[in-house]
């Protein structure tokens, strides 16, 4: 998904002076203390709080998060469940 960002974006985000901006982007992809699987989202729309704001989850036709499509769901990890999306979520503003 990072490859889809405009050219130079990743390099800019990796600069030490942009550490906070990169952290804000990554935190938008984390829902703390959540182990929700895709079957629990089927047929539902909801808002979830990430470590950096709210995201809209739509499970009515597959699963999307703020419009990004979940391309691989339910990857179980020791600290939660990973759902791979096809876009990088960016903070508003």
SEPASE-769443 format. One record per residue: chain; residue in one letter; x, y negated, z of N, C-alpha, C in turn; residue number from 1. Coordinates in Angstrom, 2 decimals, padded with zeros to 5 digits. Atoms other than C-alpha are relative to their C-alpha. Example, Ala and Ser with C-alpha at 12.3 -4.5 7.8 and 13.67 -1.06 7.14 Angstrom:
REM SEPASE-769443
R,A,a,000.89,001.19,000.00,012.30,004.50,007.80,000.90,-001.20,000.00,1
R,A,s,-000.82,001.19,-000.06,013.67,001.06,007.14,-000.77,-001.09,000.73,2
//
This chain:
REM SEPASE-769443
R,A,x,000.82,001.20,000.00,000.00,000.00,000.00,000.87,-001.26,000.00,1
R,A,x,-000.86,001.18,-000.02,002.88,-002.40,000.70,000.52,-000.33,-001.39,2
R,A,x,-000.46,000.24,001.37,003.99,-001.97,-002.93,-000.99,-000.84,-000.80,3
R,A,x,001.02,000.77,000.71,000.72,-003.60,-004.02,000.01,-001.48,000.37,4
R,A,x,-000.09,001.41,-000.39,001.56,-006.85,-002.23,000.80,-000.77,-001.05,5
R,A,x,-000.76,000.80,000.97,002.92,-009.72,-004.34,001.51,000.20,000.18,6
R,A,x,-001.45,-000.18,000.00,006.60,-009.42,-005.27,000.67,-000.92,001.02,7
R,A,x,-000.75,000.75,-000.99,008.92,-010.53,-002.47,-000.66,-000.05,001.37,8
R,A,x,000.71,000.08,-001.27,006.29,-010.26,000.27,000.64,000.88,001.07,9
R,A,x,-000.58,-000.92,-000.99,007.80,-007.21,001.98,001.36,-000.52,000.45,10
R,A,x,-001.33,000.51,-000.36,011.30,-008.68,001.86,-000.11,-001.20,000.93,11
R,A,x,000.22,001.18,-000.85,010.01,-011.93,003.36,-000.44,000.41,001.39,12
R,A,x,000.48,-000.45,-001.30,008.17,-010.10,006.13,001.08,000.67,000.83,13
R,A,x,-001.07,-000.69,-000.71,011.31,-008.15,007.02,001.10,-000.94,000.51,14
R,A,x,-000.98,000.97,-000.49,013.33,-011.33,007.66,-000.22,-000.22,001.50,15
R,A,x,000.14,000.15,-001.46,014.06,-011.82,011.38,-000.94,-001.12,000.42,16
R,A,x,000.85,001.13,-000.37,012.27,-015.17,011.45,-001.49,000.28,-000.24,17
R,A,x,001.39,-000.35,000.27,009.07,-013.47,010.23,-000.47,001.23,000.78,18
R,A,x,000.32,-001.17,-000.81,009.05,-010.70,012.83,-001.41,-000.07,000.59,19
R,A,x,001.32,000.18,-000.61,005.92,-012.11,014.50,-001.11,000.21,-001.03,20
R,A,x,001.00,-000.14,001.07,004.02,-012.28,011.19,-000.16,001.47,-000.38,21
R,A,x,000.06,-001.43,000.31,004.90,-008.65,010.38,-000.71,000.75,001.12,22
R,A,x,000.65,-000.66,-001.14,003.85,-007.57,013.88,-001.51,-000.25,-000.03,23
R,A,x,001.43,000.31,000.09,000.49,-009.35,013.41,-000.69,000.87,-001.05,24
R,A,x,000.57,-000.85,001.06,-000.11,-007.42,010.17,-000.11,001.43,000.48,25
R,A,x,000.02,-001.39,-000.46,000.83,-004.09,011.70,-001.04,000.23,001.10,26
R,A,x,000.97,-000.14,-001.10,-001.33,-004.69,014.79,-001.44,000.02,-000.52,27
R,A,x,001.34,-000.02,000.59,-004.34,-005.22,012.50,-000.37,001.41,-000.45,28
R,A,x,000.22,-001.38,000.42,-003.96,-001.54,011.58,-000.13,000.97,001.17,29
R,A,x,000.02,-000.87,-001.19,-004.14,-000.21,015.17,-001.22,-000.29,000.86,30
R,A,x,001.11,000.08,-000.95,-007.23,000.46,017.25,000.43,000.78,001.24,31
R,A,x,-000.54,-000.62,-001.21,-006.00,001.15,020.78,-000.99,000.98,000.62,32
R,A,x,000.79,-000.98,-000.75,-007.25,004.16,022.72,-001.17,000.57,-000.81,33
R,A,x,001.06,-000.52,000.85,-009.27,005.46,019.78,000.46,001.29,-000.68,34
R,A,x,-000.27,-001.26,000.68,-009.39,009.00,018.47,-001.21,000.40,-000.83,35
R,A,x,001.19,-000.21,000.82,-012.28,008.65,016.04,000.38,000.71,-001.29,36
R,A,x,-000.23,-000.72,001.25,-012.44,011.11,013.15,-001.05,-000.44,-001.03,37
R,A,x,000.87,000.47,001.07,-014.08,010.49,009.80,-001.42,000.53,000.11,38
R,A,x,001.37,-000.53,-000.12,-017.05,012.75,010.53,-000.82,-000.81,001.01,39
R,A,x,000.70,000.84,-000.97,-017.91,010.46,013.47,-000.41,-001.34,-000.61,40
R,A,x,000.30,001.26,000.66,-018.04,007.51,011.05,-001.02,000.17,-001.13,41
R,A,x,000.88,-000.27,001.14,-020.20,009.17,008.37,-001.37,-000.62,000.20,42
R,A,x,001.32,000.62,-000.02,-023.31,007.15,007.59,-000.13,-001.23,000.86,43
R,A,x,000.05,001.13,-000.92,-022.39,004.32,009.96,000.75,-001.21,-000.54,44
R,A,x,-000.79,001.22,000.18,-021.25,000.72,009.68,000.21,-000.58,001.39,45
R,A,x,-000.30,000.55,-001.32,-019.53,-000.88,012.64,001.19,-000.94,-000.07,46
R,A,x,-001.16,000.87,-000.16,-017.00,-003.41,013.80,000.87,000.59,001.09,47
R,A,x,-000.94,-000.53,-000.98,-013.89,-002.21,015.59,001.04,-001.06,000.32,48
R,A,x,-001.01,000.95,-000.44,-011.40,-004.25,017.59,001.38,000.63,-000.11,49
R,A,x,-001.39,-000.45,000.12,-007.77,-003.81,016.57,000.83,-000.78,001.01,50
R,A,x,-000.91,000.77,-000.86,-004.73,-005.13,018.43,000.16,-001.44,-000.49,51
R,A,x,-000.10,001.35,000.54,-005.07,-008.25,016.23,-001.30,-000.44,-000.69,52
R,A,x,001.27,000.47,000.56,-008.76,-008.90,015.61,-000.91,001.15,-000.41,53
R,A,x,001.02,-000.99,000.36,-011.85,-007.14,014.36,000.10,000.39,-001.47,54
R,A,x,000.11,-000.49,001.37,-012.26,-005.00,011.24,-001.38,000.61,-000.19,55
R,A,x,001.29,-000.58,000.34,-015.43,-003.88,009.48,000.24,001.39,-000.58,56
R,A,x,-000.12,-001.38,000.46,-015.73,-000.12,009.03,-001.34,000.41,-000.60,57
R,A,x,001.21,-000.44,000.69,-018.23,001.26,006.52,000.16,001.47,-000.37,58
R,A,x,-000.05,-001.43,000.27,-018.83,005.00,006.49,-001.19,000.50,-000.79,59
R,A,x,001.20,-000.39,000.73,-021.88,005.00,004.23,000.28,000.64,-001.35,60
R,A,x,-000.38,-000.60,001.28,-020.04,006.02,001.02,001.50,000.23,000.05,61
R,A,x,-001.41,-000.15,-000.36,-016.72,007.50,002.06,000.22,-000.86,001.21,62
R,A,x,-000.28,000.91,-001.12,-014.98,005.28,004.59,000.89,-001.13,-000.53,63
R,A,x,-000.84,001.16,000.30,-013.65,001.76,004.07,000.22,-000.81,001.27,64
R,A,x,-000.35,000.89,-001.10,-011.96,-000.65,006.45,000.32,-001.36,-000.61,65
R,A,x,-000.15,001.33,000.63,-012.32,-004.33,005.49,000.15,000.12,-001.51,66
R,A,x,-000.05,-000.18,001.44,-012.83,-003.10,001.94,001.08,000.94,-000.51,67
R,A,x,-001.06,-000.95,000.39,-009.74,-000.84,001.89,-000.54,001.42,000.15,68
R,A,x,000.53,-001.36,000.00,-010.58,002.76,001.04,000.92,000.95,000.77,69
R,A,x,-000.76,-001.05,-000.69,-009.50,005.58,003.35,000.28,001.08,-001.03,70
R,A,x,-000.39,-000.98,001.02,-007.54,007.87,001.02,000.43,001.33,000.61,71
R,A,x,-000.32,-001.24,-000.73,-006.46,010.42,003.64,-000.46,-000.22,001.43,72
R,A,x,000.60,000.18,-001.32,-008.45,010.85,006.83,000.44,001.09,000.96,73
R,A,x,-000.14,-000.98,-001.08,-008.01,012.59,010.14,001.37,000.66,000.09,74
R,A,x,-001.35,-000.50,-000.22,-004.24,012.97,010.34,000.23,-000.07,001.50,75
R,A,x,-000.10,-000.03,-001.45,-003.90,014.07,013.93,001.45,-000.28,000.43,76
R,A,x,-001.30,000.37,-000.55,-001.00,012.51,015.87,-000.07,000.13,001.52,77
R,A,x,-000.02,-000.17,-001.46,000.10,012.83,019.49,-000.66,-001.17,000.72,78
R,A,x,000.56,001.18,-000.65,-001.15,009.31,020.23,-001.30,-000.51,-000.64,79
R,A,x,001.24,000.43,000.62,-004.30,009.18,018.11,-000.25,000.68,-001.32,80
R,A,x,000.37,-000.53,001.31,-005.75,009.76,014.66,000.38,-001.05,-001.05,81
R,A,x,-000.41,000.90,001.08,-004.30,008.25,011.47,-000.96,000.17,-001.17,82
R,A,x,000.79,000.02,001.23,-006.49,007.27,008.52,000.76,-000.88,-000.99,83
R,A,x,-000.81,000.72,000.98,-004.42,006.26,005.49,-000.93,-000.79,-000.92,84
R,A,x,000.80,000.85,000.88,-005.86,003.32,003.52,000.83,-000.45,-001.19,85
R,A,x,-000.66,000.33,001.25,-005.05,002.07,000.04,000.43,-001.47,-000.12,86
R,A,x,-000.40,001.41,000.01,-004.37,-001.58,000.97,000.61,-000.38,001.34,87
R,A,x,-000.51,000.57,-001.25,-002.48,-003.59,003.55,-001.05,-001.01,000.48,88
R,A,x,000.93,000.97,-000.58,-004.93,-005.39,005.83,000.79,-001.23,000.43,89
R,A,x,-000.68,001.25,-000.36,-003.94,-009.03,006.25,-000.87,-000.81,000.94,90
R,A,x,000.78,000.85,-000.92,-004.99,-011.31,009.12,-000.65,-001.15,-000.76,91
R,A,x,000.67,001.15,000.60,-007.45,-014.05,008.25,000.80,-001.25,000.29,92
R,A,x,-000.67,001.29,-000.20,-005.98,-017.48,007.76,001.30,-000.03,-000.52,93
//
